[in-house]
Amino acid sequence: MNLPLLLYETLATIQMKNFIFILIGFLCLNTNAQLINDESYLDLEFLKFKTDLLHCVIQKDKEKLKNFLADRVFESKDTCGYPGCTKDEFIKYYFDESSEESWKDMLTVLRFGFSRIEDENSNNIIPHDKIIFQGPSYLKKIDTDNEIIVLGENVNIREKPSLKGTIIRQSSFEKFSCDCNIITMKKSTYQTIDGINWLEIKLKSGQIGYISADLTSYSVIKEMTIAKINGKWKIISFFNPPGC
């Protein structure tokens, strides 16, 4: 028996097994991480646009914000009618003196990045290139009527909708099933107890759990679409999706 050769083969087998375990662990981690995948890097001009817009939002500069808007912006309050708000109307209705919530909503969208997609809508408010960026980036990864994503690390999932409820486990940037459509949801789906808005979710095991809605995608009520118009990136929509 060739002991050196046998020892070498044994070590090689152990190393291969360890590599496989590490690879599986990485893939499992990567599956969750890929739910939020900012694709802004795919277009350098868009990346610069997003960076400049982020600075504008942090500074809460209404005048500068106009430079990032298309001539018409689709919004969900239906205050302007078709074909959307002019720049001045949009600023007036969303970014007036009491506009803290709108700045917060826009910052949240920027925080979770954008997906690059092909716009298949032929009835656009104004003509633009087919390739657009839509945020938050996880929108194309979930069915918002039936799924949510945890937007935080080590978020508690409890057995009951209460701070006294037993912690089932913790979750970080993970997807769960829920009856999230505001029109069809049950009474137990969304409850306010102990000053916290609790969302009922279903774990992969089938077990029911409760999580703070403010720490999930359910609390992100705005979507933003940015398209290239005459060679320049512009915000063409900032709205609440249907059902919110």
Residue pairs with C-beta under 8 A, 6 or more apart in sequence:
32 172
32 173
32 174
32 175
33 173
34 141
35 138
35 141
35 142
35 149
35 173
35 174
35 175
36 112
36 113
36 136
36 137
36 138
36 149
36 151
36 173
37 113
37 115
37 137
37 138
37 141
38 112
38 113
38 114
38 137
39 113
39 114
39 115
39 116
39 133
39 137
40 46
40 47
40 50
40 113
40 114
40 133
41 47
42 116
43 116
43 133
45 233
46 114
46 133
46 226
46 233
49 68
49 226
49 233
50 110
50 114
50 133
50 226
52 68
53 68
53 110
53 235
54 107
54 110
56 64
56 65
56 68
57 65
57 103
57 106
57 107
57 110
58 107
60 99
60 103
62 91
62 95
62 99
65 91
65 95
66 87
66 88
66 91
68 234
68 235
69 87
69 90
69 234
69 235
70 125
70 126
70 128
70 227
70 229
70 234
70 235
70 236
71 86
71 87
71 126
72 83
72 84
72 85
72 86
72 125
72 126
72 236
73 84
73 85
73 87
73 90
73 235
73 236
73 237
73 238
74 83
74 84
74 85
74 125
74 225
74 236
74 237
74 238
74 239
75 84
75 85
75 90
75 93
75 94
75 237
75 238
75 239
76 239
76 240
77 93
79 85
79 89
79 93
80 86
80 89
80 90
80 93
82 125
83 125
83 126
84 125
84 237
85 93
90 238
94 102
94 238
95 102
95 103
105 220
105 221
105 222
106 222
106 224
106 238
108 136
108 220
108 222
109 135
109 136
109 220
109 222
109 223
109 224
110 135
112 135
112 136
112 137
112 138
112 151
112 220
113 135
113 136
113 137
114 133
114 134
114 135
114 136
114 137
114 224
114 226
115 133
115 134
115 135
115 137
115 139
115 140
116 131
116 132
116 133
117 131
117 132
117 133
117 134
117 140
118 130
118 131
118 132
119 128
119 130
119 131
119 132
119 227
124 236
125 236
125 237
126 229
126 236
127 229
128 227
128 228
128 229
128 234
128 236
129 227
129 228
129 229
131 228
132 225
132 226
132 227
132 228
132 236
133 225
133 226
133 227
133 233
134 140
134 223
134 224
134 225
134 226
135 223
135 224
135 225
135 226
136 217
136 220
136 223
138 149
138 217
139 223
141 149
141 175
142 148
142 149
142 175
142 217
144 180
144 217
144 241
144 243
145 180
145 181
145 184
145 243
146 177
146 178
146 179
146 180
146 181
147 175
147 176
147 177
147 178
147 180
148 175
148 176
148 178
148 180
148 199
148 201
148 216
148 217
148 218
149 173
149 174
149 175
149 176
149 216
149 217
150 171
150 172
150 173
150 174
150 175
150 176
150 211
150 215
150 216
151 173
151 215
151 216
151 217
151 219
151 220
152 172
152 173
152 215
153 172
153 173
154 170
154 171
154 172
155 170
155 171
155 172
155 211
155 212
155 215
156 167
156 170
156 211
156 212
157 167
157 168
157 169
157 170
157 171
157 201
157 203
157 209
157 210
157 211
158 165
158 166
158 167
158 168
158 209
158 210
158 211
159 165
159 166
159 167
159 168
159 209
159 210
160 166
160 210
161 188
161 191
161 193
161 198
161 200
161 210
162 193
162 194
162 198
162 210
163 194
163 196
164 194
165 210
168 203
168 207
168 209
171 211
176 201
176 202
176 203
176 209
176 211
177 201
177 202
178 189
178 199
178 200
178 201
178 202
178 218
179 185
179 186
179 189
179 200
180 189
180 199
180 218
181 243
182 243
182 244
183 243
186 200
188 200
189 199
189 200
190 197
190 198
190 199
190 200
190 213
191 197
191 198
191 200
192 198
196 212
196 214
197 212
197 213
197 214
197 219
198 210
198 211
198 212
198 213
199 210
199 211
199 212
199 213
199 216
199 218
200 208
200 209
200 210
201 208
201 209
201 210
201 211
202 208
202 209
203 209
213 219
221 240
221 241
221 244
222 238
222 239
222 240
223 237
223 238
223 239
223 240
223 241
224 235
224 237
224 238
225 235
225 236
225 237
226 233
226 234
226 235
226 236
227 233
227 234
227 236
228 234
229 236
